[in-house]
Amino acid sequence: MLGVIVAVWLSERRWQARGGQKGTIVDIAVPAVIFGLIGGRLYHVITDWQTYFGSRAIKEPIKALYIWEGGLGIWGAISLGALGVWFAVRKRGISMSAVADTVAPGIAFAQAIGRWGNWFNQELYGSPTTLPWGLEIDGDHGGEPGVLYHPTFLYESLWDVALGFVLIFVGRRLALHHGRLFALYVAGYTLGRFWIEGLRIDPVGGVDHAVTFLGLRINQWTSIVLFVAALAYFWLARNRDSVEIVAPADPAHPADQADADSEDTQEKAAEESTSTDDGEDTPSSPPTAESSKAPEAADDPTSAAGSSKDAEAADDGAPAAEKTTDAEVTDAPAPSADDVTPADGVDASDAEVVTKEKNSR
């Protein structure tokens, strides 16, 4: 259970660093642990069935359910635990491969801690050794007086710790995604498990209950198959570039859809920009001297601008309307305060203000 806590804590930090929502790993861990315990116990009972059933059994069949007495196979725990994770991520709408890569280092550290249960239970130790760190095993657990045994639990614990740090380092340097980091965890763990498994003698009551096939223990064959499968997946998934979902989109607010308010604001801004460019719907501003001249000249033929244009038209022998241009209107002399005649829609007070502004200039 301490291993589970460490794995969840580390995986939660890694998931948030990847952009995932806080609490996701904690929620996923619940079905993962439940399914993992069931799967781990099933694998142990199936592969070590002689411990509980048959003429060589040294435990009552009912004790096959006593998980507190030891006996959890990591292969079953990972397999069925992954099924629990799949149900959880499917419900949340996030990528299974992203979760697998995130939790890989945490699983390795959890296994490193869990292996110390073998020491407390004096189980799964190795063959006799003369090394100074050899274990003394009680006679009730299959040991012989004066004989030391390989602490295989310690070997695997140290291997798992090293593997966890390697996964963190490689994951950062190579940015492994789409389940490739998890595949690297499987390959790394099975590589160490193969040679460590070869050291075990598993005597219970003086009898080795390990199941063998063609000279290798069943767990060694499992390690070989998973090692090859992990490397194959690691290679085949090297070109995957699809997006892995770590933060599901809010159903009420899809990730590819902007806020309604922001859409309205953008449309309104676009309309205002278009209106300004076309010269339409622009906000009114006080008329300037130049802008007030054109309507005055057109509406009041007695104005100075109108008189000037008529005279020029008469000299050229052409009607005034044909000779009037924007340049002439702009270059017309500024009318005096007495000559300004309010145009349509312009108050007299506004015209007076404009005239004063022109004179001050």
C-alpha positions in Angstrom: 0.0 0.0 0.0 2.9 2.3 0.6 4.1 1.6 -2.9 0.6 2.5 -4.2 0.8 5.9 -2.4 4.2 6.7 -3.8 3.1 5.7 -7.3 0.0 7.8 -7.2 1.8 10.8 -5.8 4.5 10.8 -8.4 2.1 10.0 -11.3 -0.2 12.8 -10.2 2.7 15.3 -10.4 3.8 14.0 -13.8 0.2 14.1 -15.1 -0.3 17.8 -14.1 3.1 18.7 -15.6 1.8 17.2 -18.8 -1.3 19.4 -18.8 -3.7 17.0 -17.2 -6.4 17.8 -14.6 -5.6 17.6 -11.0 -7.0 14.5 -9.2 -7.2 12.4 -12.4 -4.6 9.9 -11.3 -6.1 9.6 -7.9 -9.5 8.7 -9.3 -8.0 6.3 -11.8 -5.9 4.6 -9.0 -9.1 3.3 -7.3 -10.2 0.9 -10.0 -6.6 0.2 -10.9 -5.7 -1.0 -7.3 -8.9 -3.1 -6.9 -8.5 -4.8 -10.3 -4.7 -5.1 -9.7 -5.1 -6.9 -6.4 -7.6 -9.4 -7.9 -5.4 -9.9 -11.0 -2.2 -10.3 -8.9 -3.8 -12.9 -6.6 -5.3 -14.8 -9.5 -1.9 -15.0 -11.3 -0.2 -16.2 -8.1 -2.8 -18.9 -7.4 -2.8 -20.1 -11.0 1.0 -20.3 -11.3 1.5 -21.7 -7.8 -1.6 -23.8 -7.6 0.4 -26.7 -5.9 0.7 -24.6 -2.8 -3.0 -24.7 -2.2 -4.3 -27.7 -4.2 -3.2 -31.3 -4.8 -1.3 -33.8 -2.8 1.7 -31.5 -2.3 -0.3 -28.6 -1.0 1.0 -27.2 2.3 -1.8 -24.7 2.7 -5.6 -25.1 2.9 -7.5 -24.1 -0.3 -9.3 -21.3 1.5 -6.0 -19.6 2.1 -5.8 -18.9 -1.6 -7.9 -15.9 -0.7 -5.6 -14.7 2.1 -3.7 -12.0 0.3 -2.3 -10.6 3.5 -0.2 -13.8 3.8 1.7 -12.9 0.6 1.3 -14.0 -3.0 0.7 -11.3 -5.6 1.9 -11.9 -9.1 3.0 -8.6 -10.8 2.0 -9.9 -14.2 -1.6 -10.4 -13.2 -1.6 -7.1 -11.2 -0.5 -5.1 -14.3 -2.8 -6.9 -16.7 -6.0 -6.7 -14.7 -5.0 -3.3 -13.2 -4.6 -2.0 -16.8 -8.2 -3.1 -17.5 -9.4 -1.0 -14.5 -7.4 2.0 -15.8 -9.0 1.5 -19.3 -12.5 1.7 -17.9 -11.6 4.9 -16.0 -9.9 6.7 -18.9 -12.6 5.7 -21.3 -15.2 7.3 -19.1 -13.1 10.5 -18.7 -12.3 10.7 -22.5 -8.5 10.8 -22.1 -5.8 8.7 -23.8 -4.8 5.4 -22.4 -1.3 5.6 -23.8 -0.8 9.0 -22.2 -1.8 7.6 -18.8 0.4 4.6 -19.2 3.5 6.7 -20.0 2.8 8.9 -17.0 2.5 6.1 -14.4 5.4 3.9 -15.7 8.1 5.3 -13.4 5.7 5.3 -10.4 4.9 1.6 -11.0 8.6 0.8 -10.9 9.1 2.6 -7.6 5.9 0.9 -6.2 7.4 -2.5 -7.1 10.7 -1.5 -5.4 8.8 -0.8 -2.2 6.5 -3.8 -2.4 9.4 -6.2 -2.7 10.3 -5.6 0.9 7.2 -7.6 1.8 9.2 -10.6 0.6 11.8 -9.9 3.3 9.2 -9.6 6.1 7.6 -12.8 5.0 10.9 -14.6 4.4 9.7 -15.7 1.0 10.9 -15.8 -2.6 14.6 -15.8 -1.7 17.3 -17.2 -3.8 19.7 -20.1 -3.7 22.4 -20.5 -1.1 25.3 -18.0 -1.3 28.5 -17.1 0.6 28.1 -13.4 -0.1 28.3 -11.1 3.0 24.8 -9.8 2.3 23.2 -13.2 2.2 20.0 -13.8 4.2 19.3 -16.1 7.1 16.0 -17.8 6.7 14.0 -19.5 9.5 13.5 -23.3 9.4 9.7 -22.6 9.2 10.2 -20.8 5.9 12.5 -23.4 4.4 15.9 -22.2 5.6 18.7 -24.4 6.9 20.8 -23.5 9.9 24.1 -21.7 9.0 23.1 -21.3 5.4 22.8 -17.9 3.7 20.5 -17.2 0.7 20.5 -14.6 -2.1 18.3 -11.7 -1.1 16.5 -11.7 -4.5 13.9 -9.2 -3.1 16.8 -6.7 -2.6 18.1 -7.3 -6.1 14.8 -6.6 -7.6 14.1 -3.6 -5.4 17.3 -1.9 -6.4 16.7 -2.8 -10.0 13.3 -1.2 -9.9 14.5 2.0 -8.3 17.2 2.3 -11.0 14.6 1.6 -13.7 12.3 4.3 -12.3 15.0 7.0 -12.5 16.0 5.8 -16.0 12.4 6.1 -17.2 12.1 9.6 -15.9 15.4 10.6 -17.5 14.8 9.0 -20.8 11.2 10.2 -20.9 12.4 13.8 -20.6 15.3 13.6 -23.0 13.5 11.6 -25.8 9.9 12.8 -25.2 8.6 9.3 -25.5 4.8 9.2 -26.0 2.0 6.9 -27.3 2.8 4.2 -24.8 6.5 3.9 -25.7 7.7 4.9 -22.3 5.5 2.2 -20.7 6.9 -0.3 -23.2 10.4 0.7 -22.1 9.3 0.0 -18.5 8.0 -3.5 -19.4 11.2 -4.3 -21.3 13.4 -3.0 -18.5 11.6 -4.8 -15.8 11.4 -8.1 -17.6 15.1 -8.0 -18.4 15.9 -7.8 -14.7 13.2 -10.1 -13.6 14.5 -12.9 -15.9 17.9 -13.3 -14.2 16.6 -12.6 -10.7 13.9 -15.2 -11.2 16.7 -17.7 -12.1 18.2 -17.3 -8.7 15.0 -18.2 -6.8 14.3 -21.5 -5.2 10.9 -20.7 -3.7 11.0 -23.5 -1.0 7.8 -23.6 1.1 7.9 -26.3 3.7 11.1 -27.7 2.2 9.5 -28.1 -1.3 10.1 -26.0 -4.3 6.7 -25.1 -5.7 7.8 -23.1 -8.7 6.2 -24.2 -12.0 8.8 -24.9 -14.7 8.7 -25.5 -18.4 11.6 -26.7 -20.6 14.0 -26.0 -17.8 12.8 -22.4 -17.1 10.4 -21.2 -14.5 7.1 -20.0 -15.8 7.9 -16.4 -14.7 11.0 -16.5 -16.9 9.0 -17.6 -19.9 6.6 -14.8 -19.2 9.5 -12.3 -19.0 10.8 -13.4 -22.4 7.4 -13.1 -24.1 6.7 -9.6 -22.6 10.3 -8.4 -23.3 10.0 -9.2 -27.0 6.4 -7.8 -27.2 7.5 -4.5 -25.5 10.5 -4.0 -27.8 8.3 -4.7 -30.8 5.7 -2.1 -29.7 8.5 0.4 -28.9 9.7 0.1 -32.5 6.3 0.0 -34.3 5.0 3.0 -32.4 8.0 5.2 -33.2 6.2 7.2 -36.0 3.0 7.8 -34.2 2.2 11.5 -34.1 -1.5 11.7 -33.3 -2.6 14.0 -30.5 -3.0 12.3 -27.1 -5.8 13.8 -25.0 -4.8 14.6 -21.4 -7.4 17.2 -20.7 -10.9 16.3 -22.1 -12.9 19.1 -23.7 -15.8 20.5 -21.7 -19.0 19.3 -23.4 -20.5 22.8 -22.9 -17.4 24.4 -24.2 -15.6 22.3 -26.9 -11.9 23.0 -27.2 -12.2 24.1 -30.9 -15.0 26.5 -30.2 -14.6 30.0 -28.8 -16.8 31.6 -26.2 -20.1 33.0 -27.5 -19.2 36.4 -26.0 -15.8 36.5 -27.7 -17.4 35.6 -31.0 -19.9 38.4 -30.7 -17.2 40.8 -29.8 -15.0 39.8 -32.7 -17.9 40.0 -35.2 -18.9 43.5 -33.9 -15.3 44.7 -34.1 -15.1 43.4 -37.7 -18.3 45.2 -38.7 -17.0 48.5 -37.2 -13.7 48.1 -39.0 -15.5 47.5 -42.3 -17.8 50.4 -41.8 -14.9 52.7 -41.0 -13.0 51.6 -44.2 -16.0 52.1 -46.4 -16.8 55.5 -45.0 -20.1 54.4 -43.6 -21.6 54.3 -40.2 -18.7 56.3 -38.7 -19.5 58.2 -35.6 -20.3 61.9 -36.2 -17.7 64.5 -35.2 -17.7 68.3 -35.2 -17.4 69.6 -38.7 -14.1 71.3 -39.6 -13.7 74.3 -41.8 -12.7 72.3 -44.8 -15.7 69.9 -44.4 -18.2 72.7 -44.0 -17.1 74.5 -47.2 -18.4 72.0 -49.8 -22.1 72.0 -48.7 -22.0 75.7 -48.2 -20.7 76.3 -51.7 -23.3 74.0 -53.2 -26.3 75.2 -51.2 -25.5 79.0 -51.1 -24.5 80.5 -54.5 -23.9 83.8 -52.7 -21.0 82.4 -50.6 -17.5 83.4 -51.4 -16.6 79.9 -52.6 -19.6 79.8 -54.9 -18.8 83.3 -56.4 -15.2 82.4 -57.0 -16.1 79.2 -58.9 -18.7 81.0 -61.0 -16.3 83.6 -62.0 -13.7 81.0 -63.1 -16.3 79.1 -65.0 -17.4 82.3 -66.8 -13.8 83.1 -67.9 -13.4 79.6 -69.4 -16.8 79.7 -71.1 -18.1 76.6 -69.3 -20.8 76.1 -66.7 -19.8 76.4 -63.1 -21.1 72.9 -62.2 -18.8 71.3 -64.8 -15.7 73.1 -63.5 -16.2 72.5 -59.8 -13.6 70.1 -58.4 -12.6 68.9 -54.9 -9.4 70.7 -55.3 -11.1 74.0 -55.9 -13.5 73.5 -53.0 -10.5 72.8 -50.7 -8.5 75.7 -52.0 -11.4 78.2 -51.6 -10.7 81.0 -49.1 -12.1 80.6 -45.7 -15.4 82.4 -45.2 -15.7 85.0 -42.6 -17.9 84.7 -39.6 -20.5 86.9 -41.4 -20.4 84.8 -44.6 -20.9 81.4 -42.9 -24.4 80.1 -43.7 -25.5 77.0 -41.7 -25.9 74.0 -43.9 -28.6 71.4 -43.5 -28.2 69.5 -40.2 -25.5 71.9 -38.9 -26.4 74.3 -36.1 -25.5 77.8 -36.3 -23.5 77.5 -33.0 -21.5 74.7 -34.5 -20.7 76.8 -37.6 -19.6 79.6 -35.4 -17.3 77.3 -33.4 -15.7 76.0 -36.7 -15.1 79.5 -37.9 -13.4 80.5 -34.7 -11.2 77.5 -34.9 -10.2 78.3 -38.5 -9.5 81.9 -37.7 -7.3 80.9 -34.7 -5.3 78.7 -37.0 
